[in-house]
Amino acid sequence: MPYQTCLPVRRRYRAWTWNRAPGRRLLHWPRGYPDPRDIAIRKPFFGWYLVLVILQGLFLGAGLSSFALGVLLPRMSTDLGWSLATLVGANSIGSVASSLASPPLGGLIDRRGARGLLTVTTLLTGLSVALCGLVREPWQFYLLFGIVPGICRGGMMNVAPSAMIAQWFHKKRSLAFSIVAVGPPLAGLIFPPVTAALLAWFDWRGSWFAWGGFTMLLALGPLLLVRRRPEDMGLLPDGESAPPPDSGPAGGAAGSPVPDDDWTFREAVGSAGFWVVAASMALVMVMPAALLLFLFSFYRDLGFSEPAAAGLLSAAYSIQLVARLGIWGPLAVRLGSVRWVAPLWGALMLASTLFFMLVNGELLAFASIVLFGVAMGGSMVVHLQVWPEYFGRRSVGSITGLGSLLWGVSSAAGPLIGALVLDHTGNYNLLFAIVSALVFVGVALLLVTGRPVRPRRTPALA
């Protein structure tokens, strides 16, 4: 008798029956049930792998520059005999280097793609962070923790997220930006306890070695997963199938006509609308730059203990993470545009700054940190999405880099404003009032300007 396959029969649901004819090994598939041999498992759109790489870069950049350093500062200051100002100066230098490097790195991404840039910057960041465990002089720390990682952050955090997501997503762009914006607050939850554990197991030098090695290992992500455009893989943004070869060049490809909603870098620089948008974003972002360094002292001067003040700041990062996932991300997806999300975010930043002036007890202190965390939750969602939505995908790297340069100026000016006000007056309410005035101007510009209108294109560019 010919060999027949013997497998259990699902008698309860009768989803299939055997063909018992001699010599037949096939199954009779009942009408109305799909044959599993005809079911193709759909692979995830490749752009979502790039979203994970961008999330990784934002996680590492924020974690190493702020949260790991914050835990290691006291031990480094004691062992090296350096003041806290000397150590924090490296972070300020890094911020300036990041801002200055953003425009040229953005242009490089527009021309060559982000794969090589992200791989090299991740490796350099890990190597320089690991070498921080060997520093003996301040200039060494400024070079290894300030200049080199700062330049790398200009690519990893400032320009690559907007440029890559703009190339790979259109309809789902808001969702992609909402996911990657989780990186910094997630770093705020993970880096401090892990760094504290490393500090307990090793010393601060061993902690830098560990973080540097971990960062270099993650350079495999961009090396293996990053591609320049979906068109290079036969896809279109959001995972749709590419058009036939005879349908003309894909929008945004080199040598092809510039689509109507894509600005060139020269058009953006020559447009007043770009500078107004960049100035409004920079003015609103003065708020976290000016206040974050002084909120701990503010709560402590109100009578809170140091652990309680630190707990309030930790709660702010947790609330920020929840707000990005539960409020700003879904809101951006629902509205499908940053046009109305940006003014709402700016208004909450303004309200949060003004609310600090009312704090005089525990209840209002907790309410202020909740409002602050919710407002900060929208910062990166708006900042990353506004450039590709307003100016298209053709030169988004260069345009984002130039906008990030102004943001870097406000980030550097914010702490200086706070330090000058508090050194000369010691009045936190005066600082809150000055910052509120700057944020108010930024919000007004966001409301009045709206989406910039591209200048009329000459036939040579059309």
VEXDOMAR-248806 format. One record per residue (C-alpha): residue number from 0; z, y, x. Coordinates in steps of 0.25 Angstrom, whole numbers, plus 5000, padded with zeros to 4 digits. Layout:
BEGIN
SITE   sedren      Z      Y      X
SITE      NUM      Z      Y      X
...
This chain:
BEGIN
SITE   sedren      Z      Y      X
SITE        0   5000   5000   5000
SITE        1   4996   5014   5006
SITE        2   5008   5022   5011
SITE        3   5013   5031   5001
SITE        4   5023   5043   5004
SITE        5   5037   5041   4998
SITE        6   5045   5053   4995
SITE        7   5055   5055   4985
SITE        8   5050   5060   4971
SITE        9   5057   5072   4965
SITE       10   5060   5065   4951
SITE       11   5068   5076   4945
SITE       12   5058   5087   4946
SITE       13   5045   5078   4947
SITE       14   5039   5089   4956
SITE       15   5029   5078   4961
SITE       16   5025   5064   4959
SITE       17   5019   5053   4968
SITE       18   5004   5049   4968
SITE       19   5007   5034   4968
SITE       20   4992   5030   4970
SITE       21   4990   5021   4982
SITE       22   4986   5028   4994
SITE       23   4990   5042   4990
SITE       24   5000   5050   4997
SITE       25   4999   5063   4989
SITE       26   5008   5068   4979
SITE       27   5004   5072   4965
SITE       28   5009   5086   4963
SITE       29   5012   5090   4949
SITE       30   5005   5101   4942
SITE       31   5012   5114   4943
SITE       32   5019   5111   4956
SITE       33   5014   5117   4970
SITE       34   5010   5107   4980
SITE       35   5019   5110   4992
SITE       36   5007   5108   5002
SITE       37   5001   5120   4996
SITE       38   5013   5129   4997
SITE       39   5011   5138   5009
SITE       40   5024   5144   5015
SITE       41   5022   5159   5016
SITE       42   5027   5164   5029
SITE       43   5034   5178   5030
SITE       44   5026   5190   5033
SITE       45   5026   5192   5048
SITE       46   5031   5206   5046
SITE       47   5045   5202   5042
SITE       48   5046   5196   5056
SITE       49   5044   5209   5061
SITE       50   5054   5215   5052
SITE       51   5064   5206   5059
SITE       52   5060   5210   5073
SITE       53   5062   5225   5068
SITE       54   5075   5222   5062
SITE       55   5079   5215   5076
SITE       56   5075   5228   5083
SITE       57   5083   5237   5074
SITE       58   5095   5228   5075
SITE       59   5095   5228   5090
SITE       60   5092   5242   5092
SITE       61   5103   5247   5083
SITE       62   5113   5236   5088
SITE       63   5112   5238   5103
SITE       64   5111   5254   5103
SITE       65   5123   5256   5093
SITE       66   5131   5244   5089
SITE       67   5132   5236   5102
SITE       68   5135   5249   5110
SITE       69   5146   5254   5100
SITE       70   5154   5241   5103
SITE       71   5152   5241   5118
SITE       72   5155   5256   5120
SITE       73   5170   5255   5122
SITE       74   5169   5243   5132
SITE       75   5158   5249   5140
SITE       76   5165   5263   5140
SITE       77   5178   5257   5145
SITE       78   5171   5247   5156
SITE       79   5161   5257   5161
SITE       80   5170   5270   5160
SITE       81   5159   5277   5152
SITE       82   5162   5287   5141
SITE       83   5157   5283   5127
SITE       84   5148   5295   5127
SITE       85   5141   5289   5140
SITE       86   5139   5276   5133
SITE       87   5134   5282   5120
SITE       88   5124   5291   5128
SITE       89   5116   5279   5131
SITE       90   5114   5277   5116
SITE       91   5110   5292   5114
SITE       92   5100   5290   5125
SITE       93   5094   5278   5118
SITE       94   5092   5285   5106
SITE       95   5084   5296   5113
SITE       96   5076   5286   5120
SITE       97   5073   5279   5107
SITE       98   5068   5291   5100
SITE       99   5059   5295   5112
SITE      100   5053   5282   5113
SITE      101   5050   5280   5099
SITE      102   5037   5288   5098
SITE      103   5030   5281   5110
SITE      104   5035   5267   5106
SITE      105   5030   5270   5091
SITE      106   5016   5273   5097
SITE      107   5017   5260   5105
SITE      108   5020   5252   5093
SITE      109   5008   5258   5085
SITE      110   4999   5255   5096
SITE      111   5004   5241   5101
SITE      112   5013   5236   5091
SITE      113   5028   5233   5092
SITE      114   5029   5219   5097
SITE      115   5029   5222   5112
SITE      116   5037   5235   5110
SITE      117   5048   5228   5103
SITE      118   5048   5216   5112
SITE      119   5050   5225   5124
SITE      120   5060   5234   5118
SITE      121   5069   5223   5113
SITE      122   5068   5216   5127
SITE      123   5071   5230   5134
SITE      124   5083   5233   5125
SITE      125   5089   5219   5127
SITE      126   5087   5220   5142
SITE      127   5093   5235   5143
SITE      128   5105   5231   5134
SITE      129   5108   5219   5142
SITE      130   5108   5227   5155
SITE      131   5118   5237   5148
SITE      132   5128   5226   5152
SITE      133   5126   5230   5167
SITE      134   5127   5245   5166
SITE      135   5136   5252   5176
SITE      136   5131   5267   5175
SITE      137   5128   5276   5162
SITE      138   5114   5278   5166
SITE      139   5112   5263   5166
SITE      140   5117   5262   5152
SITE      141   5109   5274   5147
SITE      142   5096   5267   5152
SITE      143   5099   5253   5147
SITE      144   5106   5256   5134
SITE      145   5100   5270   5131
SITE      146   5086   5272   5136
SITE      147   5080   5258   5137
SITE      148   5085   5253   5123
SITE      149   5083   5267   5117
SITE      150   5068   5266   5120
SITE      151   5067   5252   5115
SITE      152   5074   5256   5102
SITE      153   5063   5266   5100
SITE      154   5054   5255   5098
SITE      155   5063   5245   5091
SITE      156   5070   5254   5081
SITE      157   5062   5267   5080
SITE      158   5048   5263   5079
SITE      159   5045   5248   5078
SITE      160   5052   5246   5065
SITE      161   5043   5256   5057
SITE      162   5030   5253   5065
SITE      163   5031   5238   5063
SITE      164   5035   5238   5048
SITE      165   5025   5248   5045
SITE      166   5014   5239   5051
SITE      167   5019   5226   5044
SITE      168   5024   5231   5030
SITE      169   5019   5240   5019
SITE      170   5024   5236   5006
SITE      171   5037   5229   5011
SITE      172   5039   5240   5022
SITE      173   5052   5245   5015
SITE      174   5058   5231   5015
SITE      175   5054   5229   5030
SITE      176   5061   5242   5034
SITE      177   5073   5239   5025
SITE      178   5075   5225   5033
SITE      179   5074   5231   5047
SITE      180   5083   5243   5044
SITE      181   5094   5232   5043
SITE      182   5094   5231   5058
SITE      183   5103   5242   5062
SITE      184   5114   5240   5052
SITE      185   5113   5225   5055
SITE      186   5115   5228   5070
SITE      187   5128   5237   5066
SITE      188   5134   5224   5059
SITE      189   5130   5214   5070
SITE      190   5131   5221   5084
SITE      191   5145   5227   5084
SITE      192   5152   5213   5081
SITE      193   5143   5205   5090
SITE      194   5144   5216   5101
SITE      195   5159   5215   5099
SITE      196   5159   5200   5101
SITE      197   5150   5201   5113
SITE      198   5160   5211   5119
SITE      199   5172   5202   5116
SITE      200   5165   5190   5123
SITE      201   5159   5198   5134
SITE      202   5160   5212   5139
SITE      203   5151   5224   5136
SITE      204   5141   5220   5147
SITE      205   5140   5206   5141
SITE      206   5138   5212   5127
SITE      207   5126   5220   5132
SITE      208   5120   5207   5139
SITE      209   5121   5199   5126
SITE      210   5115   5210   5117
SITE      211   5104   5212   5128
SITE      212   5100   5197   5128
SITE      213   5100   5196   5113
SITE      214   5091   5208   5112
SITE      215   5081   5203   5122
SITE      216   5081   5189   5115
SITE      217   5077   5197   5102
SITE      218   5064   5202   5109
SITE      219   5058   5189   5105
SITE      220   5057   5194   5091
SITE      221   5047   5206   5093
SITE      222   5039   5197   5103
SITE      223   5037   5186   5093
SITE      224   5036   5193   5080
SITE      225   5031   5207   5081
SITE      226   5016   5209   5078
SITE      227   5009   5223   5077
SITE      228   5003   5223   5063
SITE      229   5001   5213   5052
SITE      230   4986   5214   5053
SITE      231   4987   5208   5066
SITE      232   4992   5195   5059
SITE      233   4982   5195   5048
SITE      234   4992   5202   5038
SITE      235   4994   5215   5031
SITE      236   5007   5222   5030
SITE      237   5017   5215   5021
SITE      238   5011   5202   5024
SITE      239   4998   5203   5015
SITE      240   4985   5196   5021
SITE      241   4976   5204   5029
SITE      242   4963   5208   5023
SITE      243   4950   5202   5027
SITE      244   4945   5206   5041
SITE      245   4933   5214   5035
SITE      246   4942   5222   5026
SITE      247   4944   5233   5038
SITE      248   4955   5236   5048
SITE      249   4969   5235   5044
SITE      250   4976   5248   5042
SITE      251   4983   5253   5054
SITE      252   4976   5244   5064
SITE      253   4971   5251   5077
SITE      254   4957   5257   5075
SITE      255   4958   5257   5060
SITE      256   4958   5269   5051
SITE      257   4972   5275   5048
SITE      258   4976   5271   5034
SITE      259   4979   5283   5025
SITE      260   4994   5281   5025
SITE      261   4995   5279   5040
SITE      262   4998   5291   5049
SITE      263   4993   5292   5063
SITE      264   5004   5297   5073
SITE      265   4996   5310   5075
SITE      266   4996   5313   5060
SITE      267   5011   5310   5059
SITE      268   5014   5319   5071
SITE      269   5006   5330   5065
SITE      270   5012   5329   5051
SITE      271   5023   5338   5046
SITE      272   5027   5327   5037
SITE      273   5031   5317   5048
SITE      274   5040   5327   5055
SITE      275   5047   5330   5042
SITE      276   5049   5316   5040
SITE      277   5054   5313   5054
SITE      278   5063   5326   5053
SITE      279   5069   5321   5040
SITE      280   5072   5307   5045
SITE      281   5078   5313   5058
SITE      282   5087   5323   5050
SITE      283   5093   5312   5041
SITE      284   5095   5303   5053
SITE      285   5104   5313   5059
SITE      286   5115   5309   5050
SITE      287   5118   5295   5056
SITE      288   5115   5300   5070
SITE      289   5126   5311   5069
SITE      290   5136   5304   5061
SITE      291   5137   5289   5065
SITE      292   5143   5292   5079
SITE      293   5154   5301   5072
SITE      294   5158   5293   5059
SITE      295   5168   5285   5067
SITE      296   5175   5297   5072
SITE      297   5173   5304   5058
SITE      298   5181   5292   5051
SITE      299   5191   5291   5062
SITE      300   5194   5306   5060
SITE      301   5196   5304   5046
SITE      302   5208   5295   5049
SITE      303   5201   5281   5049
SITE      304   5205   5272   5060
SITE      305   5195   5268   5070
SITE      306   5192   5254   5065
SITE      307   5191   5260   5051
SITE      308   5181   5270   5056
SITE      309   5173   5259   5063
SITE      310   5174   5251   5050
SITE      311   5167   5262   5042
SITE      312   5156   5263   5052
SITE      313   5154   5248   5052
SITE      314   5154   5248   5037
SITE      315   5143   5259   5037
SITE      316   5133   5249   5045
SITE      317   5136   5238   5035
SITE      318   5133   5247   5023
SITE      319   5121   5252   5030
SITE      320   5116   5238   5031
SITE      321   5119   5235   5017
SITE      322   5112   5248   5012
SITE      323   5099   5245   5020
SITE      324   5098   5231   5014
SITE      325   5103   5234   5000
SITE      326   5099   5249   4997
SITE      327   5089   5255   5007
SITE      328   5080   5243   5009
SITE      329   5078   5239   4994
SITE      330   5077   5254   4991
SITE      331   5066   5256   5001
SITE      332   5059   5243   4996
SITE      333   5060   5247   4981
SITE      334   5055   5261   4983
SITE      335   5045   5257   4993
SITE      336   5045   5270   5000
SITE      337   5054   5278   5010
SITE      338   5050   5291   5003
SITE      339   5062   5290   4993
SITE      340   5071   5282   5001
SITE      341   5072   5292   5013
SITE      342   5077   5304   5005
SITE      343   5087   5295   4998
SITE      344   5092   5290   5012
SITE      345   5093   5304   5017
SITE      346   5101   5308   5005
SITE      347   5111   5297   5007
SITE      348   5112   5301   5022
SITE      349   5115   5315   5017
SITE      350   5125   5311   5007
SITE      351   5132   5302   5017
SITE      352   5133   5313   5027
SITE      353   5139   5322   5017
SITE      354   5149   5312   5012
SITE      355   5155   5311   5025
SITE      356   5161   5325   5023
SITE      357   5169   5320   5011
SITE      358   5176   5308   5018
SITE      359   5191   5310   5018
SITE      360   5196   5296   5016
SITE      361   5194   5281   5016
SITE      362   5186   5280   5003
SITE      363   5176   5291   5006
SITE      364   5175   5286   5021
SITE      365   5170   5273   5016
SITE      366   5161   5279   5006
SITE      367   5155   5288   5017
SITE      368   5152   5276   5025
SITE      369   5145   5268   5014
SITE      370   5136   5280   5011
SITE      371   5133   5282   5025
SITE      372   5130   5267   5027
SITE      373   5121   5267   5014
SITE      374   5113   5280   5019
SITE      375   5112   5274   5033
SITE      376   5106   5261   5027
SITE      377   5093   5269   5024
SITE      378   5091   5276   5037
SITE      379   5083   5265   5044
SITE      380   5075   5261   5031
SITE      381   5070   5275   5030
SITE      382   5068   5278   5044
SITE      383   5059   5266   5047
SITE      384   5051   5266   5034
SITE      385   5048   5281   5033
SITE      386   5038   5281   5045
SITE      387   5029   5270   5041
SITE      388   5029   5274   5026
SITE      389   5026   5288   5028
SITE      390   5016   5287   5040
SITE      391   5010   5273   5039
SITE      392   5009   5262   5049
SITE      393   4998   5266   5059
SITE      394   5006   5275   5068
SITE      395   5020   5272   5063
SITE      396   5026   5268   5076
SITE      397   5023   5282   5082
SITE      398   5027   5289   5070
SITE      399   5040   5282   5069
SITE      400   5043   5284   5083
SITE      401   5041   5299   5082
SITE      402   5050   5300   5070
SITE      403   5060   5292   5077
SITE      404   5060   5302   5088
SITE      405   5065   5313   5078
SITE      406   5075   5303   5073
SITE      407   5080   5300   5087
SITE      408   5082   5315   5089
SITE      409   5091   5316   5076
SITE      410   5099   5303   5081
SITE      411   5101   5310   5094
SITE      412   5105   5324   5088
SITE      413   5114   5318   5077
SITE      414   5126   5313   5087
SITE      415   5124   5326   5094
SITE      416   5126   5334   5081
SITE      417   5138   5326   5078
SITE      418   5145   5327   5092
SITE      419   5142   5343   5092
SITE      420   5148   5345   5078
SITE      421   5160   5336   5081
SITE      422   5163   5341   5095
SITE      423   5163   5356   5090
SITE      424   5169   5355   5077
SITE      425   5175   5341   5074
SITE      426   5170   5343   5060
SITE      427   5164   5331   5054
SITE      428   5160   5338   5041
SITE      429   5152   5348   5049
SITE      430   5144   5336   5055
SITE      431   5142   5330   5042
SITE      432   5137   5343   5036
SITE      433   5127   5346   5048
SITE      434   5122   5332   5047
SITE      435   5121   5333   5032
SITE      436   5112   5346   5033
SITE      437   5102   5338   5042
SITE      438   5101   5326   5033
SITE      439   5099   5335   5021
SITE      440   5087   5342   5028
SITE      441   5082   5328   5031
SITE      442   5083   5323   5017
SITE      443   5076   5336   5012
SITE      444   5065   5333   5021
SITE      445   5064   5319   5016
SITE      446   5063   5323   5002
SITE      447   5053   5335   5004
SITE      448   5044   5328   5013
SITE      449   5041   5314   5007
SITE      450   5030   5306   5013
SITE      451   5021   5314   5023
SITE      452   5006   5316   5020
SITE      453   4997   5312   5030
SITE      454   4988   5323   5035
SITE      455   4973   5322   5032
SITE      456   4966   5313   5041
SITE      457   4953   5317   5049
SITE      458   4941   5308   5048
SITE      459   4944   5303   5062
SITE      460   4958   5297   5058
SITE      461   4954   5293   5044
